[in-house]
Amino acid sequence: MTDDAVTERIHEALKEKHLLPDKHIVDTGYLDAKLLVESQQNYGVDLLGPTRDDSQGPRSRRERVCCQALCRRLGAAACHLPDIGKTSVSWTPHGNRHGTEAIKVRFSTKDCQPCPCRQDGTRSQTQQPRRLISIHPQEQYHALRQARDRARTSDYKQEYAHRAGIEGTISQAVRTCEVRRSRYIGLEKTHLHHVLTATALNMLRISMWLAEEPFAQTRHARFVRLYRQAA
């Protein structure tokens, strides 16, 4: 099960206990375009975290040059491309490779065949290639765009810095209590294990605070340390 599959379950559990936060700071695995919208609509929770990078290659970025007007008209029934003067022939809902909702937009082969930008506009290897793009539904598109814009601001960086404390707690739990794997069979026993682990971590941190032990420094991989020494 992927991380984003449990985001809604976490919010539902918090709702039942009246503990829903206004803002939920998560890492990349726990959010996507759909969750950005549904968390706000269904639970009033603002997901704050880094979105997945656009992993498509340079050629795909050249492809998007042909559909800049399309991205500004996600709510339209058809798309008109002013650079080549053509209109899409169909918009079809489908699931993308990540299993989330998307819209597949097709253009006519008759329009794409004579286009001078065809090599940049499609990666199809068929005899009659045509432009085909996949986009998010309108609400998800705007939510993802806003999240990416927010991630560039200084306020976002200050807020997301709180995530470091969460990651530190996870790291400490893994190293001292081995929480990556459950020692027990059954959800109830595993839950009890987690509760006892949290209690132990609290006691450990209290003792370290009373002993005035300094905060640990951020650890770096051995290769990074070796590289810095060589530089």
N, C-alpha and C positions, 0 to 999 in steps of 0.2 A: 504494500500500500504506500502510495506517495504521500508526501507531507501535505500537499494541497487538498488531498481527499479527506483530511481530518479537520480542516479549518472550520467548516460549518458545524461539525460535531462538537468542537471546542466551544464555539459560540453558543450552541444550543444548551450545553451543559452549564455554562456560565449564566445563561438566561434563567434556567430553572432555579439557580441559587441566588438570583438577583445580584450578580456580580459582573455584569457586562460592562466593559470599559468604554469610554467614548473613543479612545484611540488604542489600537492594538499594534504594538511594535513587533514585527515578525521578520524572519529572513526570507530570502527569495523563494524558498521551497513552498512557503505557505500562502502565496498570493499569485493570482493571475488576473487577467482582465475581467473575467466573469466574477471572481470573488470580490474584486474591488467594488463592483456594482451591487452584488447581492448582500455583502456584509453591511453595506450602508442602508440598503432598502429594507432588509429583513430584520436587522438587529441594531441599526443606528451606530455601527462600529466603523470607524475610519481605519482601514488597514494602512500602516506606515511601514514601508520597507523597500528595498531595491527590487526593481522589476527585472525580468530576464532581458539580457541584451539581445539585440537583433543579430542572430547568428548567421544570417544569410551572407553570402560572399559578395565580392565587388560586382560581379555580373548582375546579381539580383538587385543591387543598389542602382545600377544603370537602368534596370527594368522599371524601377519605381519612378524614374524621371518621366516615363510615358504616362503615368497615372496620378500625377500630383493633383490634377483637377478632380479626379475621382475621390480622393481622400477627403476633399472638402465638401463632397456631396453624398455622404454616406446614406442619407435618408432619402435620396432620390430613387425613382423607379428605374432609371437608366442613367448611363454615364456618357457624357459628351466630352471627347478629348479635343481641345482646341488646336493642339499642335499637329494632329493629323486629320482633324475634322470628321471623326467617326464616332458612332454610338455603340455601346455594348448591346449584345443581343439577348443576354439572359443573366439573371441574378438567382442563384440557387443556394438555399441553406444546406450546410453540410458540417461534418465534424472534421477539424484539422488534424494534423499528425499528433497533437498533444491531447486529442480527445475533447477539445472544447468547441463551443459553437463558433461558426464562421460562415462567411458568405462567399461563394465562388462566382466570380464575374467572368463571363466569356465574351470574346469579340469574334466577329465573323472572319473566317479564313479568306474570304474575298477581299476584306479590308486590309488584312495583315500581309497577304502575299506581295502586293506592290509597295509596301511601306519601306522607305529607305532605312528606318531604324529597327527593322524586324529582328536583326541579330542581337540587338540590345534589349528588345522588348519581349523576347521569349526564349526559353531554353529547350523547347520541344524539338525532338529529333524526327518527327514524322515528315512525310512528304509535303503536307500542307500545314505547316505550323501556324498557330494563332495565339493571340494574347490571352492569358488566363491568369487571374490573380485571386488571392484569398485574403479577405479582410474580416475584421471583427464587426459584429453588429454595432450600430451607432453609439448606444450608451457605453458599451464596453470599450469601443475605440476612444471615445472622449475621456473615459476614466483612466485608461492606460496612458494616454497622452498627458493628462494632468499629473499623474503620478511621476512620469518621467521628467516633466518640467519642474515639479516640486523637488525632485532629487538633486537638482542642480543648485538649489538655494542654500544659503548658510544656515537658515533656520532648520532645514531638514537635517543637516549634518549634526547640529547640536542636539536635536531630538533623538536622532537615531543612535547617537553616542551612548544612550542608555542601554542599548542592546548589548553593549560590551559586558555589562554586569550579568546579563542573562547568559551570555556565552561562557563567561567565567564560571558561573554556577554549574552549567552543564559539564564543562571541562573538569571541574573539581569532583562532581558526582561520578563521572566516568573513571577518573584516576583513583579515587579513594573507595568508591562503593560499587564499581563495576556495573553500572546501570544499563550498559549496552545490551546485556542479555539478562533475562529473568532466571533466577535460580529455582523458580517454582512453576508448577503447572496449574493453570487456571487464572482467570482475571481477578478474582477476589484476593488470592494470595499475592499476585503480582502487585495489586494496588496497595496492599498492606506493606509490601517490600518498599514501594515508593514512598509511602508515608513515613516509615521508619528511617529511610535514607534522608528524607528532608529534615527530620528531627535531628539526626546525627550531624548533618551539615550545619544546622543552626547552632548546635552545641559546640561544634568545632570552631565556628566563626566567632562565637562569643568568647571562647577560651583564647583565641588568637588576639581578639580585641583587648581583653583584660591583660594579656601579656605584652600588649603594645608592639606586636610584631608588624613590621612594615608590609605594605601591599607588595605582592609579587610583581615582577616586571614582565612585560609581554615577552613570551618565548618566541624564538626564531628558529627556523629549520637549520640543521647543521650546514647544509649547502649554502644558505644565506650568510651564516656566520663566516664560513670559509671564504666566500666571495668578498665579503667586506674586509677581511684581513688581507686578502690578495690585492684588493684595490688600494 
